Amino acid sequence: MAPFSNTAPKPELRFPLNFRVLMRAWDYLFFKPGIFEPDQNKSAAWNRGGYLVTGLSHCGACHTPKNGFGADRRDRAFAGGPVQGWFAPRLDGAARGGLKSWSVDDIVEYLQSGRNAKSHADGLMAEVVVNSTSKMSDGDVRASRCI
């Protein structure tokens, strides 16, 4: 393949986050570094799902509401929220709007194909399915529904 010229886009952080010192302050207030800590009271599948959902897949990045500074509202993890003109629905066990009425097979089918009898993926979630969850192993997809 022949090389081609490409210009990297300029950073698109809005004021005031385009100042590094303010980003350091944001990190201090909201970024909590660490590794996934397995819950010894939960099954191996639940911990595998927890690792995938909160770490590698970072589902909460879209499905957790943000505060006024753009940080996750940890007290409302997976409670849904607006993302780039779309609405990321709840992923918690809420009876209305959550995944309580979805079976394991419903969740697996949705993550693997982007559709099931209850819903279909569109917009940003369709990209997630095409580029990520559809390529996960069956075991990982089944584990992802655990948390």
C-alpha positions, -999 to +999 in steps of 0.1 A: +000+000+000+013+034-009+018+059+019-004+090+020-004+123+037-025+128+068-029+158+091-038+150+127-069+169+139-065+196+165-076+188+200-113+195+205-115+200+243-138+229+251-128+259+273-117+257+301-106+220+297-082+230+270-058+242+297-036+215+311-036+229+346-074+226+348-072+191+334-049+182+363-074+197+387-102+177+371-081+145+373-074+152+410-112+157+417-127+129+396-101+104+383-095+075+405-067+053+392-067+016+401-073-019+390-104-040+391-109-055+425-128-088+423-156-092+448-149-124+467-186-128+474-195-130+437-190-158+412-161-159+388-185-151+359-197-120+378-162-108+384-152-115+347-183-094+337-174-067+361-139-065+347-152-063+312-180-038+318-162-014+341-128-018+326-122-029+290-156-021+276-161+009+298-199+008+294-204+034+320-187+060+298-220+064+280-245+047+303-237+067+334-250+102+338-224+130+341-221+158+366-216+195+357-179+189+352-184+160+328-174+133+353-194+102+360-220+105+388-208+074+407-239+073+428-259+067+396-237+042+378-253+027+346-285+048+351-284+061+315-279+096+301-274+117+270-244+112+248-236+131+216-272+136+207-283+101+216-296+087+248-278+057+264-304+038+283-301+023+318-281-008+322-291-014+358-319-037+371-346-010+371-380-024+362-388+004+338-361+013+314-335-010+329-325-045+320-346-063+346-370-076+319-342-089+297-331-125+299-295-135+296-302-147+261-317-113+252-286-095+264-262-119+246-282-117+213-282-079+215-244-076+222-236-101+195-259-089+167-272-055+178-308-066+180-332-088+198-369-090+203-369-061+227-346-035+210-320-028+183-287-009+184-285+024+165-261+053+163-232+051+188-243+017+202-244+002+167-207+012+164-200-005+197-216-037+185-199-037+151-165-028+164-165-045+198-191-067+213-198-087+182-162-097+182-162-109+219-162-145+227-195-161+238-181-165+273-172-128+275-206-117+262-224-139+287-201-126+315-208-090+305-244-093+315-236-102+350-232-068+367 
